[in-house]
């Protein structure tokens, strides 16, 4: 049986260390977990594949369609969204950024879909036509 | 068991229940599920110091069972019981080894085990281990809340001579 008798200062330091270690672990987990890859489809065909977890600085991708449609996609770490587009309804622009594979961002007039999935196969099937 | 002791234990159980239910109504603005103040553990710890594991265990069982009936939903008893059991085990194993002034350390042990127990129960119920990603944040919350409740218990433990 271990008898544990230590000064109070020991325990304070121990638990503060535990807090710091936990916070560190949390931030490490934030960056390595969620291997989310975003796919951009134009007319059902995958034109962009972006690994959202390895994005350090946000950037923009412009996707154009044959009949003049333009969508500007804003890519940042863990999130993707459409920042501007020349479609009449602007639903895609007003959509909040997505970070999981639940909802896609769709621009119907320009036939653009932005979707997050683990691999192209589990995302592409729903959009081929 | 003397009537005096039984009455005292019942009052403590009622206090623990009240704290438990009232605390469940306080919303905590944390992105993590399961962060709570855990104030009812003050009573468990006090009971441990006053009488011992057996009596404290009785009060805890009453609190968990009735608390789940009164507060949220009866199914929350699983998480409450898992956390409470681990918390009780940790505290009853360690409370004797610490002077009364360092009771807050015991409380932190209890709070950490409580959150671990709830996480494990949640992972088991949801069938996925992905919820364990919340462990670091819950550990931070456990240390802070455990220290707070432990300090309360420290002050209350001085009244041991009246029981």
Interface residues (C-beta under 8 A of the other chain):
Chain A: X3 X4 X5 X8 X11 X15 X18 X19 X22 X23 X24 X25 X26 X29 X33
Chain B: X94 X97 X98 X99 X101 X102 X105 X108 X133 X135 X136 X137 X139 X140 X143 X144 X147
